[in-house]
C-alpha cells in the first residue's frame, strides 16, 4: 500500500510539474507531500509542532497560488525542509531540521539502503538484494512474451493486424523520467532520517551556561573591569550620537528628499554594522564565567542599558528609512531594511535574555533562527509588488515609474486600474498596456497546473 502511494505520488509529481511553470501545482504538491508523509509517519503527526509546520507549509503553497512570488516559493521550499527535518527528530533545533530535511530530500533512499564499510571503505547494501533474481523475473518474462507475440502474429492474421496497429508514440520518455525523479523524491522523504552526529550533538546541547572548572575570581575581576569601562564608554558615545541624531530628525522634518537619500545611503549600513558589532561585543564579554561572578551587577546593568540604547538606535534608523520611503516610495531594498531592523531588535532582545537568564550562544542561535523562519513565512504571504505599487501611486511624494513596471506581474491589474484614476503620460500608458496585455495572454494560456489567483480575477473582469 505504501509503495503504491509513492508510485501514485510520482505520477502526480510529473503531471503537476513536467513542462509547467509554478502556480497551483506547487500548492497541490504540498498536499500530496503531506499525504505521503502522514501515511508513513502517522505517530509523528500527533506532535503539535508537526501540525504547526504542516500548516505553515500549506500556507506557503497557498501564497504561491495567490501571488506566485519568488519569496513565496523560497518560503515553501524552506517550510518543506523544516517539516521533513522535524519528522526526523521532533526535539532538534530548527537549523538542524533544515539540515535533516535537506539531507533526507537528497539522499534518504541511499541512507536507508546503503552504508559505508569502515574497514573496506566500500559502499555496501544494508539489505540483501538478489540482483540475478530481479533480472530473471524482469528480463525472462519479457523475452518470452515477445517470442509468443511473434508466434501468434504469424499464426493469426487478425491478431497480426492488431499488433501492427499498436502505436507507442504516445509514450513520453521525458515525462516518465520526470515521474522517476518524483518517485526518487518521495522515496527519499517518506521516512525522514537524521544526520549524525549533528542531530545527537544538538539534542545533548542545552541552552544554559555552565560554570567552568577554570573559574578564577582575580581573572574575572579584570574581565569585569574591562567590561565596565568598555561598555560605559560605548554607552556615553551612543547617548551623544542619539541626541544629535534625534535632533536632526525632528528639526528637519521637511528637509529635501535628496538629503535624506544621502543620510540613508551613507548612514544606515554603518549603523546596522554598529549594532551587529555591539551584539558581538556583548557576547564576548558575557561568553563564560563572568556571568557567575558575584560583582558583575554593574557590567550587566551597563549591558542592559546599551541594549536599550541600541534599540532606540534601531528606531532612529526606522524613522529615517520611513522618511526616505515617504519621499521616494517603497522598494524591496527599503522593505528589506525594515525586515532587517525587526530581526536586529529580535537579536538585541534575545541577547538581553541571554545575559539575564544565563543562556549560551546556542540559545541565541536557536531563538534567532526561529525568528528568521517566522519572518520569512509571514513575509511570503504578502503581495509586496501590489503594496509597493499602491503606496507609490497614492502616498509617496515621488516615485520611479520604471521600477514599478519592472516588478513582477503581481501589480499588473493594479497598474491597469491606475489608468482610470490617475493622469499619466502617453509613454506610461503604453508601458502599462503592454504589460497588461502580455500578462493577460500568459494567464489565458496557463494550463490548470499553472493556474494562479489572477486567473480567477481575470474571469470576473
C-alpha positions as CSV (number, residue, x, y, z in Angstrom):
1,X,0.0,0.0,0.0
2,X,2.8,2.4,1.0
3,X,4.7,1.6,-2.2
4,X,1.6,2.3,-4.2
5,X,1.2,5.7,-2.6
6,X,4.8,6.5,-3.6
7,X,4.1,5.4,-7.2
8,X,0.9,7.5,-7.3
9,X,2.8,10.4,-5.9
10,X,5.4,10.1,-8.6
11,X,2.8,10.1,-11.4
12,X,1.2,13.2,-9.8
13,X,4.6,14.9,-9.5
14,X,5.2,14.5,-13.2
15,X,1.6,15.5,-14.0
16,X,1.9,18.7,-11.9
17,X,5.4,19.9,-12.9
18,X,6.5,18.4,-16.2
19,X,7.0,21.3,-18.7
20,X,4.9,23.6,-16.4
21,X,5.6,26.8,-14.7
22,X,4.9,27.3,-11.0
23,X,1.3,28.0,-9.9
24,X,-1.5,25.9,-8.5
25,X,0.8,22.8,-8.9
26,X,3.1,23.8,-6.0
27,X,0.1,24.0,-3.6
28,X,-1.2,20.7,-4.8
29,X,2.3,19.2,-4.5
30,X,2.3,20.4,-0.9
31,X,-1.0,18.5,-0.3
32,X,0.4,15.3,-1.9
33,X,3.6,15.6,0.1
34,X,1.6,15.8,3.4
35,X,-0.4,12.8,2.4
36,X,2.7,10.7,1.7
37,X,4.3,11.9,4.9
38,X,1.2,11.2,7.0
39,X,0.6,7.7,5.7
40,X,4.2,6.8,6.5
41,X,4.6,8.7,9.8
42,X,1.2,8.8,11.5
43,X,2.5,8.8,15.0
44,X,4.8,11.8,14.3
45,X,1.8,13.9,13.2
46,X,0.4,13.6,16.8
47,X,3.1,16.2,17.7
48,X,1.8,19.8,17.8
49,X,4.9,21.1,16.1
50,X,4.3,18.7,13.2
51,X,0.8,20.0,12.8
52,X,2.0,23.6,13.0
53,X,4.8,23.2,10.4
54,X,2.4,21.3,8.2
55,X,0.0,24.2,8.3
56,X,2.8,26.7,7.5
57,X,3.9,24.5,4.6
58,X,0.4,24.6,3.2
59,X,0.1,28.3,3.8
60,X,3.2,29.0,1.7
61,X,1.8,26.8,-1.0
62,X,-1.3,28.9,-1.0
63,X,0.8,32.0,-1.0
64,X,2.4,30.8,-4.3
65,X,-1.0,30.3,-5.8
66,X,-2.2,33.8,-4.7
67,X,0.8,35.8,-5.9
68,X,3.4,33.5,-7.3
69,X,6.4,35.4,-5.9
70,X,9.9,34.2,-5.6
71,X,9.8,34.9,-1.9
72,X,6.7,32.6,-1.5
73,X,8.4,29.8,-3.5
74,X,11.6,30.1,-1.3
75,X,9.4,30.1,1.8
76,X,7.6,27.0,0.6
77,X,10.9,25.2,0.0
78,X,12.2,26.2,3.4
79,X,9.0,25.1,5.0
80,X,9.3,21.8,3.2
81,X,12.8,21.1,4.5
82,X,11.7,22.2,8.0
83,X,8.8,19.8,8.1
84,X,10.8,16.9,6.8
85,X,13.5,17.6,9.3
86,X,11.0,17.9,12.2
87,X,9.6,14.5,11.4
88,X,13.1,13.0,11.6
89,X,13.5,14.4,15.1
90,X,10.9,16.5,17.0
91,X,13.2,17.9,19.6
92,X,16.0,19.1,17.4
93,X,16.6,22.8,16.7
94,X,15.2,24.4,13.6
95,X,18.5,24.7,11.8
96,X,19.1,21.0,12.4
97,X,15.7,20.4,11.0
98,X,16.8,22.2,7.8
99,X,19.9,20.1,7.7
100,X,18.0,16.8,8.2
101,X,15.3,17.9,5.7
102,X,17.9,18.8,3.0
103,X,19.8,15.5,3.6
104,X,16.7,13.4,3.6
105,X,15.4,15.0,0.3
106,X,18.7,14.4,-1.4
107,X,19.9,11.1,-0.1
108,X,17.2,9.5,2.1
109,X,16.9,6.4,-0.1
110,X,20.6,5.7,-0.2
111,X,21.0,6.3,3.5
112,X,18.3,3.8,4.3
113,X,19.5,1.1,1.9
114,X,23.3,1.6,1.8
115,X,26.2,2.1,4.2
116,X,29.9,2.6,4.1
117,X,32.0,-0.3,5.5
118,X,34.5,1.4,7.8
119,X,37.1,-1.4,7.2
120,X,37.0,-1.7,3.4
121,X,35.7,1.9,2.8
122,X,33.2,0.4,0.3
123,X,29.6,1.2,-0.1
124,X,27.5,-1.9,0.9
125,X,23.8,-2.6,0.7
126,X,22.0,-2.8,4.1
127,X,19.6,-5.3,2.6
128,X,20.5,-8.5,0.8
129,X,19.2,-8.0,-2.7
130,X,19.3,-10.8,-5.2
131,X,20.0,-8.8,-8.4
132,X,20.2,-12.0,-10.5
133,X,16.7,-13.0,-9.4
134,X,15.4,-9.5,-10.2
135,X,17.0,-9.7,-13.7
136,X,15.3,-13.1,-14.2
137,X,11.8,-12.0,-13.2
138,X,12.0,-8.9,-15.4
139,X,14.0,-9.9,-18.5
140,X,13.0,-13.6,-19.0
141,X,9.2,-13.0,-18.9
142,X,9.7,-10.0,-21.3
143,X,11.7,-12.0,-23.8
144,X,9.2,-14.9,-23.7
145,X,6.3,-12.5,-24.1
146,X,7.9,-11.1,-27.3
147,X,8.5,-14.6,-28.7
148,X,4.9,-15.6,-28.2
149,X,3.6,-12.3,-29.7
150,X,5.7,-13.1,-32.8
151,X,4.3,-16.6,-33.0
152,X,0.7,-15.5,-32.5
153,X,1.2,-12.8,-35.0
154,X,2.2,-15.3,-37.7
155,X,-0.5,-17.7,-36.7
156,X,-3.4,-15.3,-36.8
157,X,-3.6,-12.5,-39.5
158,X,-6.2,-10.6,-37.4
159,X,-4.0,-10.7,-34.4
160,X,-1.1,-9.6,-36.6
161,X,-3.0,-6.6,-37.8
162,X,-3.9,-5.7,-34.2
163,X,-0.3,-5.8,-33.2
164,X,0.7,-3.7,-36.2
165,X,-1.8,-1.0,-35.3
166,X,-0.4,-0.5,-31.8
167,X,1.4,2.8,-31.7
168,X,3.6,3.6,-28.7
169,X,4.2,7.1,-29.9
170,X,2.0,8.4,-27.1
171,X,4.7,7.4,-24.6
172,X,6.6,10.5,-23.5
173,X,10.0,9.3,-22.3
174,X,10.9,12.6,-20.7
175,X,7.6,12.6,-18.8
176,X,8.4,9.1,-17.5
177,X,11.9,10.2,-16.5
178,X,10.3,13.1,-14.6
179,X,8.0,10.7,-12.9
180,X,11.1,8.7,-11.9
181,X,12.5,11.8,-10.4
182,X,9.3,12.2,-8.4
183,X,9.4,8.6,-7.2
184,X,13.0,9.1,-6.1
185,X,12.0,12.3,-4.2
186,X,9.1,10.6,-2.4
187,X,11.2,7.5,-1.7
188,X,13.7,9.8,0.0
189,X,11.3,11.8,2.1
190,X,8.6,9.2,3.0
191,X,10.6,8.2,6.1
192,X,12.8,11.2,7.1
193,X,16.2,10.4,8.5
194,X,18.7,12.1,10.8
195,X,22.1,13.4,10.1
196,X,24.5,12.1,12.7
197,X,26.3,13.2,14.8
198,X,24.9,16.7,14.2
199,X,21.4,15.8,15.5
200,X,22.7,14.0,18.6
201,X,25.0,16.8,19.4
202,X,22.2,19.3,19.1
203,X,19.9,17.2,21.4
204,X,22.7,17.0,24.0
205,X,23.5,20.7,23.9
206,X,21.5,22.7,26.5
207,X,20.7,26.4,26.4
208,X,22.0,27.1,29.9
209,X,25.5,28.4,30.6
210,X,27.7,26.2,32.9
211,X,30.4,27.4,35.2
212,X,33.7,26.1,34.0
213,X,36.4,24.4,36.1
214,X,38.8,27.3,35.4
215,X,36.7,29.8,37.4
216,X,39.1,32.4,38.8
217,X,38.0,35.4,40.7
218,X,41.1,37.5,40.1
219,X,40.9,36.9,36.4
220,X,37.2,37.6,36.3
221,X,37.7,40.8,38.3
222,X,40.0,42.0,35.5
223,X,37.4,41.0,32.8
224,X,34.7,42.7,34.8
225,X,36.7,46.0,35.0
226,X,37.4,45.8,31.3
227,X,33.7,45.2,30.5
228,X,32.6,48.1,32.8
229,X,35.0,50.6,31.2
230,X,34.3,49.5,27.6
231,X,30.5,49.3,27.8
232,X,30.3,52.5,29.9
233,X,32.3,54.4,27.2
234,X,30.1,53.0,24.5
235,X,27.0,54.0,26.4
236,X,28.2,57.6,26.6
237,X,29.1,57.6,22.9
238,X,25.8,56.2,21.8
239,X,23.9,58.7,24.0
240,X,25.7,61.6,22.4
241,X,25.0,60.1,18.9
242,X,21.3,59.5,19.7
243,X,20.9,63.1,20.9
244,X,22.4,64.5,17.7
245,X,20.5,62.0,15.5
246,X,17.1,62.6,17.1
247,X,17.7,66.4,17.0
248,X,18.5,66.1,13.3
249,X,15.4,64.1,12.6
250,X,12.9,66.3,14.4
251,X,14.3,69.6,13.3
252,X,14.5,68.7,9.7
253,X,11.1,67.1,9.0
254,X,10.7,69.0,5.7
255,X,14.3,68.6,4.6
256,X,14.8,67.8,0.9
257,X,14.5,64.2,-0.1
258,X,18.0,64.2,-1.6
259,X,19.4,65.0,1.8
260,X,17.6,62.1,3.4
261,X,18.7,59.9,0.5
262,X,22.3,60.7,1.3
263,X,21.6,60.2,5.0
264,X,20.1,56.8,4.4
265,X,22.6,55.5,1.9
266,X,25.6,56.7,3.9
267,X,24.3,56.1,7.4
268,X,22.1,53.1,7.6
269,X,24.7,50.5,6.7
270,X,27.1,51.9,9.2
271,X,24.5,52.0,11.9
272,X,23.4,48.4,11.3
273,X,27.0,47.3,11.3
274,X,27.5,49.1,14.6
275,X,24.5,47.2,16.2
276,X,25.9,43.9,15.0
277,X,29.3,44.7,16.5
278,X,27.5,45.7,19.7
279,X,25.9,42.3,19.9
280,X,29.2,40.6,19.2
281,X,30.9,42.7,22.0
282,X,28.3,41.7,24.5
283,X,28.5,38.1,23.5
284,X,32.3,38.2,24.0
285,X,32.1,39.9,27.4
286,X,29.4,37.5,28.7
287,X,30.8,34.4,27.0
288,X,31.7,32.5,30.1
289,X,32.4,32.6,33.8
290,X,31.8,36.4,34.1
291,X,28.1,35.5,34.2
292,X,28.7,33.8,37.5
293,X,31.0,36.5,39.0
294,X,29.4,37.9,42.2
295,X,30.3,41.5,41.4
296,X,29.0,41.6,37.8
297,X,25.9,43.7,38.6
298,X,27.3,46.9,37.2
299,X,28.5,45.5,34.0
300,X,25.2,43.7,33.5
301,X,23.3,47.0,34.1
302,X,25.5,48.8,31.6
303,X,24.9,46.0,29.1
304,X,21.2,46.2,29.5
305,X,21.4,50.0,29.1
306,X,23.4,49.6,26.0
307,X,20.9,47.1,24.5
308,X,18.1,49.6,25.2
309,X,20.0,52.4,23.6
310,X,20.8,50.3,20.6
311,X,17.1,49.5,20.3
312,X,16.4,53.3,20.3
313,X,19.1,53.5,17.5
314,X,17.1,50.9,15.5
315,X,14.0,53.1,15.9
316,X,16.0,56.0,14.7
317,X,17.1,54.1,11.6
318,X,13.5,53.0,11.0
319,X,12.3,56.7,11.1
320,X,15.0,57.7,8.6
321,X,14.0,54.8,6.3
322,X,10.4,55.7,6.7
323,X,11.1,59.3,5.7
324,X,13.1,58.0,2.7
325,X,10.1,55.9,1.7
326,X,7.8,58.9,2.1
327,X,9.9,60.9,-0.3
328,X,10.9,58.3,-2.8
329,X,8.4,55.5,-2.4
330,X,8.6,51.8,-1.4
331,X,11.1,49.5,-2.9
332,X,12.2,46.0,-2.0
333,X,15.5,47.3,-0.6
334,X,13.7,49.7,1.7
335,X,11.3,47.0,2.9
336,X,14.4,44.8,3.4
337,X,15.9,47.4,5.7
338,X,12.7,47.3,7.8
339,X,12.8,43.5,7.9
340,X,16.4,43.6,8.9
341,X,15.6,46.0,11.7
342,X,13.0,43.7,13.0
343,X,15.5,40.8,13.1
344,X,18.0,43.2,14.7
345,X,15.6,44.0,17.5
346,X,15.0,40.3,18.0
347,X,18.7,39.8,18.2
348,X,19.0,42.6,20.8
349,X,16.1,41.2,22.9
350,X,17.5,37.6,22.8
351,X,20.9,38.9,23.8
352,X,19.4,40.7,26.8
353,X,17.6,37.4,27.7
354,X,20.8,35.5,27.3
355,X,22.7,37.8,29.7
356,X,19.8,37.9,32.2
357,X,18.9,34.2,32.2
358,X,22.4,32.9,31.9
359,X,22.0,31.3,28.4
360,X,24.7,30.3,26.0
361,X,25.3,31.1,22.3
362,X,23.2,28.1,21.2
363,X,20.2,29.7,22.8
364,X,20.7,32.8,20.7
365,X,21.2,30.7,17.5
366,X,18.0,28.7,18.2
367,X,15.9,31.7,19.0
368,X,17.1,33.8,16.2
369,X,16.8,31.1,13.5
370,X,13.2,30.5,14.7
371,X,12.6,34.3,14.4
372,X,14.0,34.4,10.9
373,X,11.8,31.4,9.9
374,X,8.7,33.1,11.2
375,X,9.6,36.4,9.4
376,X,10.2,34.5,6.2
377,X,6.8,32.7,6.4
378,X,4.9,35.9,7.3
379,X,6.7,37.9,4.5
380,X,5.8,35.3,1.9
381,X,2.1,35.8,2.5
382,X,2.2,39.4,1.4
383,X,1.9,40.5,-2.2
384,X,4.7,43.0,-1.9
385,X,4.5,44.1,-5.6
386,X,0.9,45.1,-5.2
387,X,1.6,47.1,-1.9
388,X,4.7,48.8,-3.3
389,X,2.7,49.9,-6.4
390,X,-0.3,51.0,-4.3
391,X,1.8,53.0,-1.9
392,X,3.9,54.7,-4.5
393,X,0.9,55.8,-6.5
394,X,-1.2,57.1,-3.6
395,X,1.2,58.2,-0.8
396,X,4.8,58.7,-2.0
397,X,5.9,62.2,-2.9
398,X,7.7,60.9,-5.9
399,X,8.2,57.5,-7.5
400,X,10.2,55.7,-10.1
401,X,7.6,54.6,-12.6
402,X,10.0,52.3,-14.5
403,X,10.7,50.4,-11.2
404,X,7.0,49.6,-10.9
405,X,6.9,48.4,-14.5
406,X,9.9,46.2,-13.9
407,X,8.3,44.5,-10.9
408,X,6.6,41.1,-11.4
409,X,3.1,40.7,-12.9
410,X,1.6,40.8,-9.4
411,X,1.0,44.5,-9.8
412,X,-0.4,44.4,-13.3
413,X,-4.1,44.6,-12.6
414,X,-3.4,47.5,-10.1
415,X,-1.4,49.4,-12.8
416,X,-4.3,48.9,-15.2
417,X,-6.6,50.4,-12.6
418,X,-4.4,53.5,-12.3
419,X,-5.1,54.3,-16.0
420,X,-8.7,55.0,-15.0
421,X,-7.9,57.1,-11.9
422,X,-4.6,58.8,-12.5
423,X,-3.4,61.2,-15.2
424,X,-0.4,59.5,-16.8
425,X,1.7,60.5,-19.8
426,X,1.4,58.6,-23.0
427,X,4.6,56.6,-22.5
428,X,3.5,55.4,-19.1
429,X,0.1,54.4,-20.5
430,X,1.8,52.5,-23.3
431,X,4.0,50.6,-20.9
432,X,1.1,49.6,-18.7
433,X,-0.9,48.5,-21.7
434,X,2.0,46.3,-22.9
435,X,2.5,44.8,-19.5
436,X,-1.2,44.1,-19.1
437,X,-1.8,42.6,-22.5
438,X,1.3,40.3,-22.1
439,X,0.1,39.2,-18.6
440,X,-3.4,38.5,-19.7
441,X,-2.2,36.4,-22.6
442,X,0.0,34.5,-20.2
443,X,-2.9,33.9,-17.9
444,X,-5.2,32.8,-20.7
445,X,-2.6,30.3,-21.9
446,X,-2.0,28.8,-18.4
447,X,-2.7,25.1,-18.1
448,X,-4.7,24.0,-15.0
449,X,-1.4,23.2,-13.2
450,X,-0.2,26.8,-13.8
451,X,-3.4,28.5,-12.6
452,X,-3.0,31.5,-10.3
453,X,-5.4,33.6,-8.3
454,X,-5.2,36.2,-11.0
455,X,-6.8,33.7,-13.4
456,X,-9.9,33.8,-11.3
457,X,-9.8,37.6,-11.2
458,X,-9.5,37.7,-14.9
459,X,-12.7,35.8,-15.3
460,X,-14.6,38.4,-13.4
461,X,-13.3,41.3,-15.4
